[in-house]
Amino acid sequence: MKDDKYERAKLRKQAYNRERLRLKRVQYKNEWDQLQSQLSSLMEQAETLSERIHPRPLTWREVAQSLKECRELSEHQQRALTMQLQCNRRLSIALQQWLCHSI
């Protein structure tokens, strides 16, 4: 009887310990999964911030396109300024002639 009671208590304790250890393993696994997820998220943030701080170098095509756009803009501005200069010269000549005739 004593041995029977002792064996039952021993089995209950083993079952209790097994369940306690199983729950601990589940808790550790959940914590591990959460930490892995957090690590993944932080790595993505670090990569995004790194790209903002150190952008990738431009390709030669991007550089060429940018230089072409700058050249086209400069040519357009040059034409506009040349036309404005010609217009101002004609106006200046007309005003000088008007001034000479009015005196």
MARDREN-910248 format. One record per residue: chain; residue number from 0; x, y, z of N, C-alpha, C, O, CB in turn. Coordinates in Angstrom, 2 decimals, decimal comma, padded with zeros to 5 digits. Last residue first. Glycine has a CB too. Layout:
BEGIN
SITE   c     k      n.c1      n.c2      n.c3     ca.c1     ca.c2     ca.c3      c.c1      c.c2      c.c3      o.c1      o.c2      o.c3     cb.c1     cb.c2     cb.c3
SITE   A   NUM         X         Y         Z         X         Y         Z         X         Y         Z         X         Y         Z         X         Y         Z
...
REM end
This chain:
BEGIN
SITE   c     k      n.c1      n.c2      n.c3     ca.c1     ca.c2     ca.c3      c.c1      c.c2      c.c3      o.c1      o.c2      o.c3     cb.c1     cb.c2     cb.c3
SITE   A   102    014,84    115,41   -079,64    015,62    116,54   -079,13    015,79    117,58   -080,16    016,41    118,61   -079,91    016,96    116,11   -078,63
SITE   A   101    013,62    113,36   -080,99    012,78    114,21   -080,16    013,54    115,41   -079,61    012,90    116,36   -079,15    012,20    113,40   -079,01
SITE   A   100    015,60    112,00   -082,29    014,63    112,74   -083,11    013,79    113,69   -082,27    013,29    114,71   -082,76    013,72    111,76   -083,85
SITE   A    99    016,96    110,79   -080,14    017,68    111,69   -081,05    016,69    112,54   -081,86    016,96    113,73   -082,08    018,58    110,89   -082,01
SITE   A    98    014,93    109,18   -079,07    015,51    110,24   -078,26    016,23    111,27   -079,15    016,11    112,47   -078,92    016,48    109,65   -077,23
SITE   A    97    014,52    107,39   -081,16    013,41    108,24   -080,73    013,93    109,44   -079,94    013,46    110,56   -080,11    012,41    107,44   -079,87
SITE   A    96    017,02    106,15   -081,18    016,55    106,89   -082,36    015,43    107,85   -081,98    015,39    108,99   -082,44    016,08    105,91   -083,46
SITE   A    95    016,98    104,96   -078,64    018,02    105,93   -078,98    017,59    106,78   -080,18    017,77    108,00   -080,18    019,36    105,21   -079,28
SITE   A    94    014,81    103,22   -078,90    014,74    104,30   -077,92    015,79    105,37   -078,21    015,52    106,56   -078,06    014,93    103,75   -076,50
SITE   A    93    015,82    101,49   -080,88    014,60    102,27   -081,14    014,49    103,44   -080,17    014,12    104,54   -080,58    013,35    101,37   -081,02
SITE   A    92    018,00    100,42   -079,51    018,22    101,18   -080,75    017,01    102,07   -081,04    017,15    103,23   -081,40    018,49    100,23   -081,94
SITE   A    91    016,62    099,10   -077,43    017,61    100,14   -077,13    017,85    101,03   -078,35    017,91    102,25   -078,23    018,93    099,51   -076,66
SITE   A    90    015,15    097,23   -078,87    014,45    098,24   -078,07    015,39    099,40   -077,76    014,98    100,56   -077,83    013,92    097,62   -076,76
SITE   A    89    017,23    095,70   -079,91    016,32    096,41   -080,83    015,59    097,53   -080,10    015,42    098,63   -080,62    015,31    095,42   -081,45
SITE   A    88    018,27    094,74   -077,46    019,11    095,56   -078,36    018,22    096,36   -079,32    018,44    097,56   -079,53    020,10    094,66   -079,16
SITE   A    87    016,12    093,21   -076,51    016,56    094,38   -075,75    017,44    095,30   -076,60    017,36    096,52   -076,47    017,33    093,94   -074,49
SITE   A    86    016,09    091,21   -078,48    014,91    092,06   -078,28    015,31    093,34   -077,54    014,87    094,43   -077,91    013,81    091,29   -077,48
SITE   A    85    018,57    090,05   -078,06    018,26    090,66   -079,36    017,08    091,62   -079,23    017,09    092,71   -079,80    017,94    089,57   -080,41
SITE   A    84    018,20    089,10   -075,42    019,24    090,08   -075,72    018,95    090,79   -077,04    019,06    092,02   -077,12    020,62    089,39   -075,78
SITE   A    83    016,17    087,21   -075,82    015,91    088,35   -074,94    016,93    089,47   -075,21    016,58    090,64   -075,22    015,96    087,92   -073,45
SITE   A    82    017,56    085,39   -077,42    016,37    086,08   -077,96    016,06    087,32   -077,13    015,71    088,37   -077,69    015,15    085,12   -077,97
SITE   A    81    019,50    084,59   -075,56    019,91    085,21   -076,82    018,74    085,98   -077,44    018,92    087,10   -077,92    020,43    084,15   -077,82
SITE   A    80    017,90    083,40   -073,60    018,67    084,60   -073,26    019,12    085,33   -074,52    019,13    086,56   -074,55    019,88    084,23   -072,41
SITE   A    79    016,90    081,21   -075,06    015,98    082,20   -074,48    016,71    083,50   -074,16    016,20    084,59   -074,42    015,30    081,64   -073,21
SITE   A    78    019,28    079,85   -075,67    018,42    080,36   -076,75    017,49    081,46   -076,23    017,31    082,49   -076,87    017,60    079,21   -077,38
SITE   A    77    020,11    079,22   -073,03    020,97    080,03   -073,91    020,14    080,63   -075,05    020,29    081,82   -075,35    022,12    079,17   -074,49
SITE   A    76    018,06    077,54   -072,16    018,27    078,82   -071,49    019,10    079,76   -072,36    018,84    080,96   -072,41    018,95    078,60   -070,12
SITE   A    75    018,51    075,41   -073,95    017,23    076,11   -073,96    017,38    077,49   -073,31    016,88    078,48   -073,84    016,15    075,28   -073,22
SITE   A    74    021,08    074,62   -073,16    020,84    075,09   -074,52    019,55    075,89   -074,62    019,49    076,92   -075,29    020,80    073,91   -075,50
SITE   A    73    020,54    073,81   -070,51    021,46    074,92   -070,77    021,26    075,50   -072,16    021,26    076,71   -072,34    022,92    074,46   -070,61
SITE   A    72    018,83    071,64   -071,00    018,34    072,79   -070,24    019,22    074,01   -070,50    018,71    075,11   -070,69    018,32    072,46   -068,73
SITE   A    71    020,59    069,95   -072,37    019,38    070,43   -073,04    018,81    071,66   -072,33    018,37    072,60   -072,98    018,32    069,32   -073,10
SITE   A    70    022,48    069,49   -070,33    022,89    070,13   -071,58    021,68    070,72   -072,30    021,73    071,85   -072,78    023,62    069,13   -072,49
SITE   A    69    020,88    068,15   -068,43    021,52    069,43   -068,08    021,93    070,19   -069,34    021,74    071,41   -069,41    022,76    069,18   -067,18
SITE   A    68    020,22    065,86   -069,91    019,16    066,76   -069,47    019,72    068,13   -069,10    019,12    069,16   -069,42    018,40    066,17   -068,27
SITE   A    67    022,79    064,76   -070,18    022,02    065,14   -071,38    020,93    066,13   -071,01    020,72    067,13   -071,70    021,40    063,89   -072,05
SITE   A    66    023,42    064,19   -067,52    024,23    065,17   -068,27    023,49    065,66   -069,52    023,57    066,84   -069,87    025,58    064,55   -068,66
SITE   A    65    021,45    062,23   -067,03    021,47    063,47   -066,26    022,26    064,56   -066,98    021,82    065,71   -067,04    022,06    063,22   -064,87
SITE   A    64    022,27    060,24   -068,81    020,94    060,84   -068,95    020,89    062,18   -068,22    020,33    063,15   -068,73    019,85    059,89   -068,40
SITE   A    63    024,80    059,61   -067,76    024,68    060,14   -069,12    023,34    060,83   -069,32    023,28    061,90   -069,92    024,85    059,01   -070,15
SITE   A    62    024,02    058,60   -065,25    024,90    059,77   -065,33    024,77    060,42   -066,70    024,64    061,64   -066,80    026,38    059,38   -065,05
SITE   A    61    022,53    056,38   -066,07    021,88    057,43   -065,29    022,70    058,72   -065,33    022,14    059,82   -065,44    021,68    056,98   -063,83
SITE   A    60    024,55    054,93   -067,36    023,38    055,39   -068,13    022,66    056,53   -067,40    022,24    057,51   -068,02    022,40    054,22   -068,39
SITE   A    59    026,26    054,28   -065,34    026,74    055,21   -066,36    025,59    055,74   -067,20    025,64    056,87   -067,70    027,78    054,54   -067,27
SITE   A    58    024,48    054,41   -062,19    025,01    053,69   -063,35    025,46    054,72   -064,39    025,09    055,89   -064,31    023,95    052,70   -063,96
SITE   A    57    025,44    055,71   -059,01    024,65    055,78   -060,23    025,30    054,95   -061,33    026,52    054,81   -061,38    024,48    057,24   -060,68
SITE   A    56    025,71    053,79   -055,95    026,27    054,66   -057,00    025,40    054,61   -058,25    024,73    053,62   -058,53    027,72    054,23   -057,33
SITE   A    55    023,19    053,92   -053,39    024,00    053,17   -054,35    024,56    054,12   -055,39    023,95    055,15   -055,68    023,17    052,04   -055,02
SITE   A    54    023,51    055,96   -050,46    022,79    055,48   -051,64    023,74    054,78   -052,60    024,95    055,02   -052,61    022,09    056,65   -052,36
SITE   A    53    023,78    055,87   -047,36    024,76    055,56   -048,40    024,02    055,04   -049,64    023,90    053,83   -049,83    025,79    054,51   -047,90
SITE   A    52    021,39    056,60   -046,08    022,65    057,25   -045,73    023,68    057,07   -046,84    024,36    058,02   -047,21    023,20    056,69   -044,41
SITE   A    51    019,46    054,98   -047,24    019,25    056,43   -047,20    020,57    057,15   -046,95    020,84    058,19   -047,55    018,23    056,79   -046,11
SITE   A    50    020,54    052,46   -046,84    020,34    052,92   -048,22    020,13    054,43   -048,26    020,57    055,09   -049,20    019,15    052,20   -048,86
SITE   A    49    020,39    052,36   -044,06    021,70    052,32   -044,71    021,61    052,83   -046,14    022,49    053,54   -046,61    022,28    050,90   -044,69
SITE   A    48    017,66    052,24   -043,66    018,41    053,41   -043,20    019,77    053,48   -043,87    020,24    054,57   -044,20    018,57    053,38   -041,68
SITE   A    47    017,17    049,70   -044,80    016,50    050,90   -045,32    017,26    052,15   -044,93    017,49    053,03   -045,76    015,06    050,98   -044,82
SITE   A    46    018,72    048,09   -043,11    019,01    048,14   -044,54    018,40    049,38   -045,18    019,03    050,04   -046,00    018,48    046,87   -045,24
SITE   A    45    017,43    048,50   -040,67    018,84    048,87   -040,81    019,21    048,99   -042,29    019,94    049,91   -042,67    019,74    047,84   -040,12
SITE   A    44    014,91    047,40   -041,23    015,03    048,83   -040,92    016,46    049,30   -041,11    016,69    050,39   -041,65    014,57    049,10   -039,48
SITE   A    43    015,67    044,72   -041,59    015,05    045,46   -042,70    015,16    046,97   -042,48    015,46    047,72   -043,40    013,57    045,06   -042,85
SITE   A    42    016,59    044,17   -039,01    017,53    044,08   -040,13    016,97    044,84   -041,35    017,72    045,51   -042,05    017,79    042,59   -040,50
SITE   A    41    014,22    044,42   -037,55    015,32    045,37   -037,31    016,33    045,35   -038,44    016,88    046,39   -038,80    016,01    045,04   -035,99
SITE   A    40    012,79    042,21   -038,57    012,27    043,57   -038,71    013,38    044,61   -038,54    013,45    045,57   -039,31    011,15    043,82   -037,70
SITE   A    39    014,46    040,12   -037,71    014,18    040,31   -039,13    013,69    041,74   -039,39    014,14    042,39   -040,34    013,12    039,30   -039,62
SITE   A    38    014,26    040,45   -034,94    015,56    040,57   -035,60    015,37    040,85   -037,09    016,04    041,71   -037,66    016,40    039,29   -035,40
SITE   A    37    011,55    039,87   -034,55    012,06    041,20   -034,22    013,40    041,45   -034,91    013,65    042,55   -035,40    012,20    041,37   -032,69
SITE   A    36    011,58    037,17   -035,30    010,74    038,13   -036,03    011,23    039,56   -035,80    011,31    040,35   -036,73    009,27    037,99   -035,60
SITE   A    35    013,28    036,17   -033,33    013,65    036,04   -034,74    012,86    037,04   -035,60    013,42    037,67   -036,50    013,39    034,59   -035,24
SITE   A    34    011,73    036,72   -031,06    013,03    037,38   -031,22    013,51    037,30   -032,67    014,08    038,26   -033,19    014,07    036,74   -030,29
SITE   A    33    009,55    035,01   -031,54    009,33    036,46   -031,42    010,63    037,21   -031,63    010,65    038,24   -032,30    008,72    036,80   -030,05
SITE   A    32    010,86    032,53   -031,49    010,18    032,96   -032,71    009,96    034,48   -032,70    010,15    035,14   -033,72    008,83    032,23   -032,85
SITE   A    31    011,74    032,55   -028,80    012,70    032,48   -029,90    012,08    032,98   -031,20    012,70    033,76   -031,93    013,21    031,03   -030,07
SITE   A    30    009,28    032,54   -027,47    010,19    033,66   -027,27    011,22    033,72   -028,40    011,54    034,79   -028,90    010,90    033,56   -025,89
SITE   A    29    008,35    030,05   -028,32    007,60    031,26   -028,66    008,48    032,51   -028,53    008,44    033,41   -029,36    006,36    031,39   -027,75
SITE   A    28    010,34    028,43   -027,15    010,16    028,44   -028,60    009,40    029,69   -029,05    009,77    030,32   -030,04    009,40    027,18   -029,06
SITE   A    27    009,94    028,95   -024,44    011,23    029,29   -025,05    011,09    029,37   -026,58    011,65    030,27   -027,21    012,30    028,26   -024,67
SITE   A    26    007,32    027,91   -024,18    007,58    029,31   -023,88    008,89    029,76   -024,54    008,94    030,84   -025,14    007,65    029,53   -022,36
SITE   A    25    007,82    025,25   -024,81    006,90    026,02   -025,65    007,14    027,52   -025,44    007,15    028,29   -026,40    005,42    025,66   -025,32
SITE   A    24    009,49    024,62   -022,63    010,00    024,53   -024,00    009,13    025,33   -024,97    009,64    026,02   -025,86    010,07    023,06   -024,45
SITE   A    23    007,66    025,00   -020,55    008,87    025,84   -020,59    009,46    025,82   -022,01    009,88    026,86   -022,52    009,92    025,34   -019,56
SITE   A    22    005,86    022,98   -021,10    005,41    024,36   -021,15    006,59    025,33   -021,25    006,52    026,35   -021,93    004,55    024,69   -019,92
SITE   A    21    007,58    020,80   -020,63    006,99    020,99   -021,96    006,52    022,44   -022,12    006,76    023,06   -023,16    005,81    020,02   -022,17
SITE   A    20    008,11    021,13   -017,91    009,21    021,26   -018,87    008,69    021,48   -020,29    009,27    022,25   -021,06    010,10    020,01   -018,82
SITE   A    19    005,52    020,65   -016,93    006,19    021,92   -016,63    007,33    022,17   -017,63    007,49    023,28   -018,12    006,73    021,92   -015,19
SITE   A    18    005,13    018,03   -017,82    004,26    019,10   -018,32    004,91    020,47   -018,10    004,85    021,34   -018,97    002,88    019,04   -017,62
SITE   A    17    007,13    016,74   -016,32    007,12    016,64   -017,78    006,30    017,79   -018,38    006,73    018,44   -019,33    006,54    015,28   -018,22
SITE   A    16    006,27    017,33   -013,71    007,56    017,85   -014,19    007,64    017,82   -015,72    008,14    018,76   -016,34    008,71    017,03   -013,58
SITE   A    15    003,83    015,91   -013,71    003,86    017,35   -013,44    005,14    017,98   -013,99    005,10    019,01   -014,66    003,74    017,61   -011,92
SITE   A    14    004,77    013,33   -014,14    003,86    013,93   -015,11    003,84    015,45   -014,95    003,84    016,18   -015,94    002,43    013,35   -014,94
SITE   A    13    006,30    013,06   -011,80    006,95    012,96   -013,11    006,08    013,61   -014,19    006,58    014,34   -015,04    007,22    011,48   -013,47
SITE   A    12    004,27    013,29   -009,88    005,36    014,26   -009,89    006,08    014,24   -011,25    006,43    015,30   -011,78    006,37    013,97   -008,75
SITE   A    11    002,77    011,03   -010,50    002,16    012,36   -010,59    003,24    013,44   -010,68    003,12    014,39   -011,46    001,25    012,61   -009,36
SITE   A    10    004,69    009,04   -009,97    004,18    009,20   -011,33    003,53    010,57   -011,53    003,69    011,20   -012,57    003,18    008,09   -011,65
SITE   A     9    004,96    009,43   -007,18    006,13    009,57   -008,05    005,68    009,80   -009,50    006,24    010,65   -010,19    007,02    008,31   -007,95
SITE   A     8    002,40    008,83   -006,34    002,94    010,18   -006,10    004,13    010,45   -007,02    004,28    011,54   -007,56    003,36    010,35   -004,61
SITE   A     7    002,35    006,13   -007,09    001,39    007,08   -007,67    001,89    008,52   -007,51    001,80    009,32   -008,44    000,01    006,93   -007,00
SITE   A     6    004,43    005,13   -005,46    004,54    005,05   -006,92    003,59    006,03   -007,60    003,96    006,69   -008,57    004,24    003,61   -007,40
SITE   A     5    003,33    005,58   -002,91    004,61    006,20   -003,28    004,76    006,23   -004,80    005,19    007,24   -005,36    005,79    005,45   -002,63
SITE   A     4    001,16    003,91   -003,02    000,95    005,34   -002,82    002,19    006,12   -003,26    002,10    007,17   -003,89    000,62    005,65   -001,34
SITE   A     3    002,52    001,46   -003,25    001,56    001,88   -004,26    001,32    003,39   -004,20    001,29    004,06   -005,24    000,22    001,12   -004,07
SITE   A     2    003,95    001,40   -000,90    004,68    001,42   -002,17    003,77    001,90   -003,30    004,19    002,64   -004,18    005,25    000,02   -002,49
SITE   A     1    001,89    001,24    000,88    002,78    002,39    000,92    003,52    002,52   -000,39    003,69    003,61   -000,93    003,76    002,28    002,08
SITE   A     0    000,82   -001,19    000,00    000,00    000,00    000,00    000,87    001,26    000,00    000,64    002,20   -000,76   -000,94   -000,01    001,20
REM end
